Amino acid sequence: MTNDFEMEMYINELWTDPKLKFDHLNACKANLSLDHASLVRVWTPNSCFSNSKIAEIHDSPFSNVFLTLFENGTVWVNYRLRVKGPCYMNLLDFPMDTQSCRLVYMSFSYNNDEVRMRWNTRREPVFLLMPVHIADYTLKDIRPEAIRRHYPAGEWDELMVTFVFERRYMWYFLQAYLPTYFTIFVSWIAFSLGPQAITPRTMIGVNALLSMIFHFGSVMRNLPRVSYVKAIDVWMLSSVTFVFLSLIELAIVGLKERQGKQLIVQRIDRFAQLAFPAAFSIFNIVYWARYGMKF
C-alpha cells in the first residue's frame, strides 16, 4: 500500500497580458496558435502543484503544450501532465472506507499582490474526459475549492481539488465476512446435540475455532499493516471470540454433566441456543450501524 495516487490530466490556464494585445493591428486572425518553444518568451504565473511528488509534462513525441494568444491580450496555455500526489489514508473503516486525495495548484513565484488565482466559472473547473476505472476504488466525487493561505512571504491563492474514492468492498465481503458467518453458524450446532455428545461437540467447536484462526491469519496477510484497529479487525476478533465462547460453554456443560446436574446442563444449552444468536445479532446491528452497511 502506498500513500499516493497518480493520474494524467490536462491543465488549462488563462490570463491577460496587456502587452500582448494586437487588436489595434486589425489582423486577419483573432488569435494565434504557437508552439511550446514560444512559451519561454511569454510571461507566465509559474504555477505548480505545490504538494505533488512528481509533476511532468508529457514530451512524446514533443512537449505537450498548447499556446494561444488572443487579440485582447488573453493567453491560453494547455498542458498535458502526469502528476503523482499524496493520499494519506485513514483505514479505520476498512474495507468500507472512503479516501480523499488532494492536489494544490498555486503560483510559486507570485503572491496575491501580483497574481490572483481563480477557477474558471464558465463550466465545471475539474471534470473527467472519460470514465475512470480503478481496481479497488470507485471515484465518487471531485471537489474543487479556492482558499487563501498565509506564508512568511505573503498571502497566496491556492486552488485545491479533492478526489473522493470509495473502496470496492465486495471482494472483502466474499473472502472475509461471509466465511466467518458460516463458521459461527456451524459452531452453534453443538448446542443442539445434547450433553451426551461431548466428543462430537468438541470436534465441532475446536474445528470451528481452528478454521476461524486460520482464516483470520490468511485474511490479515493480504491487508494493509497499520498501528490502529480497523473495522475488519473488529469483525474478525469478535468472530473468533464468539466461537471461543461456544467452547467455554461446552467446557461448562461437560463439567456439570460429570457432576450429574442434568437439569442445569439442559438449561445452559437452552440458554446458549437463544443467547448466542441474540448476541451475534446485536453485534451485527451495532457493527454495521457504526461502519456503514452498503449492501
Number of C-alpha atoms within 10 A of each C-alpha: 7 9 10 15 15 15 10 14 16 15 12 14 18 15 16 14 15 11 10 16 16 17 15 8 8 9 10 7 10 12 17 11 12 14 12 16 10 10 15 8 7 10 12 16 17 10 14 14 20 15 15 18 13 13 18 12 17 15 11 7 6 9 14 16 20 16 20 16 21 18 19 17 17 18 22 16 19 16 19 18 19 15 18 19 21 18 17 14 15 14 19 17 16 19 20 22 20 20 18 20 18 21 20 20 19 24 22 13 13 18 19 14 9 10 15 15 21 16 16 12 7 6 8 10 15 15 11 9 8 6 7 9 9 11 7 12 17 15 17 13 12 18 14 18 14 16 12 12 11 10 9 5 8 11 14 23 21 22 19 17 19 16 16 17 19 17 18 17 16 15 11 16 16 11 13 19 16 11 15 23 12 11 20 24 15 15 24 21 13 25 22 13 13 14 20 11 12 17 10 12 23 18 13 19 26 17 16 25 24 14 15 23 17 11 16 20 11 13 16 14 9 8 13 11 11 10 5 9 12 19 18 24 17 11 18 21 13 14 23 20 15 20 26 20 17 25 21 13 16 23 14 13 25 18 13 18 18 10 9 11 12 14 10 13 20 17 12 18 20 14 12 20 16 11 13 19 15 12 12 16 12 11 15 13 12 12 15 13 10 11 16 12 10 8 6
